Amino acid sequence: MKYVLASAFVFVAAFAAKPAMPQANPEESAIRTIVQEEVAAWNSGDAVAYSRHFAPDGIFVNIRGEYRTGVPAFTKQHEFLFKGPFHGSILHQDVVSIQFVRPSVAVVEVLTAVTGIQKLPPGTNTDEKGRLRTRLLQVLVKDGGEWRITDYHNTDVKADVPAPNPQ
């Protein structure tokens, strides 16, 4: 009995001494969910789902520097990718930072790795592990209670530029 009481005391003391975990910011959680939904949509080859959070007048710059605006153009480009050069590819995204410029405006930097690419875009290369690495910068604006991607700028990480490995 003495050991049970001593064990219980140690457990209670350890629990009481543990600092409280900070509460996750619900807006940050919502944005992280969008990033996770992007991964799921990409990995299933679903351009419509990948475009779900893109703003009607959003701006899209891809890794080749091509500029497009609006959901139809964003969706069409991803349909082309998912049916062609990126068919069956796997996307991994790690959020590097989420910066709230205002409560309703967030700048999100994501480090990506794509594997299983059928054909690389001209001027891009894979790393030593066969991954196309990019840095994706997305600006999200909350309007009507929903976060929308207003700016999506993706650039490939060149071979001589160090980038951390995704977790």
C-alpha distance (Angstrom), angle and dihedral (degrees) to the residues before:
residue distance angle dihedral
M1 . . .
K2 3.80 . .
Y3 3.84 89.9 .
V4 3.79 92.5 48.4
L5 3.80 91.6 52.8
A6 3.80 91.7 45.9
S7 3.82 91.1 49.5
A8 3.79 91.3 48.4
F9 3.80 90.8 49.8
V10 3.83 91.7 50.9
F11 3.82 90.7 48.3
V12 3.82 93.3 49.9
A13 3.81 92.1 45.3
A14 3.80 92.2 49.5
F15 3.81 92.3 47.9
A16 3.80 92.5 47.7
A17 3.82 92.2 48.4
K18 3.81 93.5 51.0
P19 3.81 110.6 102.4
A20 3.77 115.3 -119.3
M21 3.80 113.8 -99.3
P22 3.79 111.5 -114.3
Q23 3.78 113.4 -107.7
A24 3.78 113.7 -109.1
N25 3.78 113.7 -112.4
P26 3.83 104.9 -112.2
E27 3.81 91.3 -141.7
E28 3.80 91.6 52.1
S29 3.80 89.5 47.5
A30 3.81 90.5 52.2
I31 3.80 90.9 51.5
R32 3.80 92.5 47.6
T33 3.80 87.7 51.8
I34 3.82 89.6 54.7
V35 3.82 89.7 52.8
Q36 3.82 89.6 50.3
E37 3.81 90.5 48.5
E38 3.82 89.2 52.2
V39 3.80 89.3 55.3
A40 3.81 93.0 48.3
A41 3.81 92.5 47.6
W42 3.82 93.0 47.0
N43 3.79 92.8 47.8
S44 3.80 91.1 51.4
G45 3.82 91.7 46.2
D46 3.81 92.2 -120.5
A47 3.82 109.6 149.8
V48 3.81 93.5 178.9
A49 3.81 91.9 54.7
Y50 3.82 90.1 43.4
S51 3.82 88.1 55.8
R52 3.81 94.9 46.0
H53 3.81 95.7 105.6
F54 3.80 97.1 36.9
A55 3.81 113.7 117.1
P56 3.82 118.2 -116.5
D57 3.82 89.9 -116.6
G58 3.82 96.0 30.6
I59 3.79 121.6 146.4
F60 3.80 120.2 -128.2
V61 3.80 126.2 -168.1
N62 3.78 114.4 178.8
I63 3.81 130.3 -155.7
R64 3.82 90.6 -86.8
G65 3.80 91.2 55.2
E66 3.80 93.8 -109.3
Y67 3.80 112.3 154.0
R68 3.80 124.8 -143.9
T69 3.80 136.4 161.8
G70 3.77 133.8 -150.9
V71 3.77 137.8 24.9
P72 3.84 96.6 -81.4
A73 3.82 92.3 56.1
F74 3.82 92.4 43.2
T75 3.80 91.3 49.6
K76 3.81 94.0 44.4
Q77 3.82 91.8 52.0
H78 3.79 91.7 50.8
E79 3.81 92.2 46.0
F80 3.81 87.2 55.6
L81 3.81 91.3 48.6
F82 3.81 95.1 45.9
K83 3.82 93.3 47.6
G84 3.81 94.7 40.8
P85 3.79 135.3 20.8
F86 3.82 95.8 3.5
H87 3.82 96.7 39.7
G88 3.80 108.5 144.4
S89 3.80 93.6 3.3
I90 3.78 121.8 147.8
L91 3.80 122.3 -132.9
H92 3.78 124.7 -155.3
Q93 3.83 119.0 -174.3
D94 3.79 129.9 -171.1
V95 3.78 119.4 -170.2
V96 3.80 107.7 -129.0
S97 3.78 95.8 -178.3
I98 3.77 144.1 -12.6
Q99 3.77 113.2 -157.0
F100 3.79 119.6 -173.6
V101 3.80 106.6 -148.1
R102 3.80 87.1 -179.8
P103 3.79 129.2 -7.9
S104 3.81 89.2 -92.6
V105 3.83 98.5 39.3
A106 3.81 124.7 67.1
V107 3.80 131.7 178.0
V108 3.79 110.2 -151.8
E109 3.79 123.3 -167.1
V110 3.79 115.6 -163.2
L111 3.79 129.2 -175.7
T112 3.80 109.9 -147.8
A113 3.77 137.1 -166.6
V114 3.81 122.0 -167.6
T115 3.78 122.5 -168.2
G116 3.79 133.3 179.5
I117 3.80 95.1 43.4
Q118 3.81 114.5 169.7
K119 3.81 94.9 -154.5
L120 3.80 128.2 3.1
P121 3.79 119.5 -129.6
P122 3.83 112.1 -105.6
G123 3.79 112.9 -85.5
T124 3.81 95.3 22.5
N125 3.77 130.7 105.5
T126 3.75 138.6 -169.5
D127 3.78 123.5 -120.5
E128 3.81 125.1 -114.8
K129 3.83 88.9 -79.3
G130 3.81 93.3 53.9
R131 3.81 94.7 -105.6
L132 3.77 127.3 136.4
R133 3.80 101.9 -136.0
T134 3.80 121.2 -157.0
R135 3.75 140.5 169.0
L136 3.77 110.7 -134.8
L137 3.79 119.0 -162.9
Q138 3.80 115.3 -166.5
V139 3.78 127.8 -178.8
L140 3.79 112.4 -155.1
V141 3.79 125.9 -166.8
K142 3.78 124.0 -165.3
D143 3.78 110.7 -136.1
G144 3.77 125.9 165.6
G145 3.80 90.4 -1.9
E146 3.80 94.2 -56.5
W147 3.81 130.8 101.3
R148 3.82 114.8 -127.8
I149 3.80 129.6 -172.9
T150 3.80 105.7 -122.1
D151 3.80 97.2 170.1
Y152 3.81 127.0 29.0
H153 3.79 116.2 179.6
N154 3.80 118.8 174.1
T155 3.79 125.3 -176.0
D156 3.77 129.5 175.9
V157 3.78 120.0 -118.8
K158 3.80 108.9 -120.8
A159 3.81 119.6 -129.1
D160 3.81 93.9 -109.8
V161 3.83 94.3 50.3
P162 3.79 115.3 90.5
A163 3.80 115.3 -128.0
P164 3.78 126.2 174.7
N165 3.77 117.4 -110.3
P166 3.80 115.1 -107.4
Q167 3.79 114.5 -102.7
